[in-house]
Amino acid sequence: MDSNKNFLTMAAAPDGTLIVAGDIDMAGGPILEQALLERESELLVQGGGDIVVDLTGVDFMDSSGLRSMLATARSAAARQANLELRSVGPQIIRLLEITGTVDQFTIASRRD
């Protein structure tokens, strides 16, 4: 069971929030990207709104995950919406700060 603890899992809350757990790396990046694209499509059908991602269960994200999230943030901005990140851990905040991309997202909450 420990060998799977970093495998990325996705779930959708009743309000549409994407709940992510595991590592967003080369293996998990495509899973995240697919979920973000699906949520974007749902919101387009519903008439708009922000994409909300809960990162409580994420401690690591590499450039593949960052690329997916930046593409989604740009797509959301084009339709006057945001990509909102909740419960963002310090490692993810550091990645966003180092890459100068923290301002591309709405950071709703952080965790220690």
C-alpha positions as CSV (number, residue, x, y, z in Angstrom):
1,M,0.0,0.0,0.0
2,D,2.9,2.4,0.7
3,S,4.1,2.0,-2.9
4,N,0.9,3.7,-4.1
5,K,0.8,6.6,-1.6
6,N,2.2,9.0,-4.2
7,F,0.0,7.8,-7.1
8,L,-2.2,10.7,-8.1
9,T,-5.9,10.4,-7.5
10,M,-8.7,12.8,-8.4
11,A,-12.2,13.2,-7.0
12,A,-14.9,15.8,-7.6
13,A,-16.7,17.3,-4.7
14,P,-20.5,18.0,-5.1
15,D,-19.7,21.7,-5.8
16,G,-17.3,20.7,-8.6
17,T,-14.1,21.3,-6.7
18,L,-11.4,18.9,-7.9
19,I,-9.8,17.2,-4.9
20,V,-6.3,16.0,-5.7
21,A,-4.1,13.6,-3.7
22,G,-0.6,12.3,-4.5
23,D,2.3,13.6,-6.6
24,I,1.7,15.7,-9.6
25,D,4.7,14.5,-11.6
26,M,5.3,13.0,-15.1
27,A,2.9,10.1,-14.2
28,G,0.3,12.2,-12.5
29,G,0.5,15.3,-14.7
30,P,-1.7,13.8,-17.5
31,I,-4.3,12.7,-15.0
32,L,-4.5,16.2,-13.6
33,E,-4.6,17.7,-17.1
34,Q,-7.5,15.4,-18.2
35,A,-9.5,16.3,-15.0
36,L,-8.9,20.0,-15.6
37,L,-10.0,19.8,-19.2
38,E,-13.1,17.9,-18.2
39,R,-14.0,20.5,-15.5
40,E,-13.4,23.3,-18.0
41,S,-15.8,21.7,-20.5
42,E,-18.4,21.2,-17.7
43,L,-18.1,24.9,-16.8
44,L,-18.5,26.0,-20.4
45,V,-21.7,24.0,-20.7
46,Q,-23.0,25.5,-17.3
47,G,-22.2,29.0,-18.4
48,G,-18.9,29.7,-16.6
49,G,-17.3,29.9,-13.2
50,D,-14.0,29.4,-11.6
51,I,-12.1,26.1,-11.6
52,V,-11.3,25.1,-8.0
53,V,-8.6,22.7,-7.1
54,D,-8.1,21.4,-3.5
55,L,-4.4,20.4,-3.0
56,T,-4.6,19.2,0.6
57,G,-3.3,15.8,-0.4
58,V,-0.5,17.1,-2.7
59,D,3.1,17.7,-1.4
60,F,5.0,17.5,-4.8
61,M,4.4,19.0,-8.2
62,D,6.9,19.1,-11.1
63,S,6.9,21.1,-14.3
64,S,4.4,18.8,-16.0
65,G,1.8,19.6,-13.4
66,L,2.7,23.3,-13.4
67,R,2.3,23.3,-17.2
68,S,-1.2,21.8,-17.0
69,M,-2.3,24.3,-14.3
70,L,-0.9,27.3,-16.2
71,A,-2.7,26.2,-19.4
72,T,-5.9,25.9,-17.4
73,A,-5.4,29.3,-15.7
74,R,-4.9,30.9,-19.1
75,S,-8.0,29.2,-20.5
76,A,-10.0,30.3,-17.4
77,A,-8.8,33.9,-17.7
78,A,-9.8,34.0,-21.4
79,R,-13.4,33.4,-20.2
80,Q,-13.1,35.9,-17.3
81,A,-12.7,33.2,-14.6
82,N,-9.9,32.0,-12.4
83,L,-8.1,28.8,-11.4
84,E,-8.4,28.8,-7.6
85,L,-6.1,26.7,-5.6
86,R,-7.0,25.7,-2.0
87,S,-4.9,24.3,0.7
88,V,-1.6,24.8,-1.1
89,G,1.4,23.3,0.6
90,P,4.7,25.1,1.1
91,Q,6.5,23.0,-1.5
92,I,4.0,24.0,-4.2
93,I,4.0,27.6,-3.1
94,R,7.8,27.5,-3.4
95,L,7.6,26.1,-6.9
96,L,5.2,28.8,-7.9
97,E,7.4,31.5,-6.4
98,I,10.6,30.2,-8.0
99,T,9.0,30.0,-11.4
100,G,7.4,33.4,-11.0
101,T,3.9,32.0,-11.7
102,V,2.2,32.5,-8.3
103,D,0.3,35.4,-9.7
104,Q,-1.3,33.2,-12.4
105,F,-3.5,31.6,-9.8
106,T,-6.0,32.6,-7.1
107,I,-4.5,31.1,-3.9
108,A,-7.5,30.8,-1.6
109,S,-5.7,29.1,1.2
110,R,-2.3,27.7,2.2
111,R,-1.3,25.0,4.6
112,D,1.9,24.5,6.6
